[in-house]
Amino acid sequence: MADFQFPDNFLFGTVTASLQIEGGDRNNNWFRFCEQNKTEDGTHCIEAADHWNRYEEDINLMKEQHQDT
């Protein structure tokens, strides 16, 4: 595969989905998908990324990636 270079003025960003970042939502299709043991590695969306408790660490990671401009 050929190398690809982004333009110097290209800005990367970060997005999230509430289910991925917060977890705990039992009223959606992904929860039902997980309840049926359909994830390849057996993980469950109810736990998510624990952003509620790790938001400071997550913000620092975004800053390290220069996403604070």
Backbone torsions as a table, in degrees:
resi	resn	phi	psi	omega
1	MET	NA	138.4	-178.7
2	ALA	-75.1	147.3	175.5
3	ASP	-66.2	150.2	178.3
4	PHE	-130.8	135.4	179.6
5	GLN	-121.7	130.0	176.8
6	PHE	-77.4	149.1	176.5
7	PRO	-59.8	153.4	-178.8
8	ASP	-58.1	-30.6	-177.3
9	ASN	-94.3	10.2	-179.8
10	PHE	-72.9	132.6	179.8
11	LEU	-110.5	128.0	173.8
12	PHE	-91.6	153.9	179.0
13	GLY	-137.3	179.8	180.0
14	THR	-129.7	135.6	175.3
15	VAL	-128.1	158.8	177.0
16	THR	-139.4	164.7	170.9
17	ALA	-122.9	139.9	-174.4
18	SER	-55.4	-39.7	-179.7
19	LEU	-63.5	-40.0	-178.4
20	GLN	-71.1	-36.5	-171.6
21	ILE	-95.3	-34.1	-176.5
22	GLU	-102.7	-38.7	-176.7
23	GLY	70.7	-170.5	175.2
24	GLY	78.1	-7.1	-177.4
25	ASP	-86.2	115.5	-178.9
26	ARG	-98.8	-1.3	-174.7
27	ASN	-108.6	61.1	177.8
28	ASN	-158.3	167.1	-178.6
29	ASN	-65.3	-36.0	-178.5
30	TRP	-64.9	-37.0	177.3
31	PHE	-62.0	-45.8	178.7
32	ARG	-62.9	-38.5	177.0
33	PHE	-59.0	-46.2	179.3
34	CYS	-67.1	-38.7	179.6
35	GLU	-62.5	-25.5	179.3
36	GLN	-90.4	11.5	178.4
37	ASN	55.2	44.4	-177.9
38	LYS	-97.6	-1.4	176.3
39	THR	-78.5	141.9	-175.0
40	GLU	-61.3	-39.3	-176.1
41	ASP	-101.1	6.5	176.5
42	GLY	81.6	4.2	178.9
43	THR	-70.3	161.5	-178.6
44	HIS	-128.6	139.0	-175.8
45	CYS	-72.3	-10.9	-177.3
46	ILE	-64.9	-27.5	-179.6
47	GLU	-86.1	-38.2	178.5
48	ALA	56.3	-151.1	-174.7
49	ALA	-96.6	3.9	178.0
50	ASP	57.3	35.7	-179.2
51	HIS	-60.4	-31.6	-179.9
52	TRP	-53.6	-40.1	-179.4
53	ASN	-96.4	-14.5	-173.7
54	ARG	-118.6	18.8	-173.8
55	TYR	-58.8	-36.8	-180.0
56	GLU	-65.1	-43.0	177.5
57	GLU	-63.0	-42.3	179.4
58	ASP	-63.1	-42.2	178.1
59	ILE	-63.9	-41.3	177.7
60	ASN	-63.0	-38.7	177.2
61	LEU	-62.9	-40.7	177.6
62	MET	-65.0	-38.5	177.5
63	LYS	-64.8	-39.9	177.9
64	GLU	-61.2	-27.8	178.8
65	GLN	-91.9	11.1	177.6
66	HIS	60.7	39.4	177.6
67	GLN	-100.6	22.2	-178.3
68	ASP	-108.6	18.5	-179.3
69	THR	-92.6	NA	NA
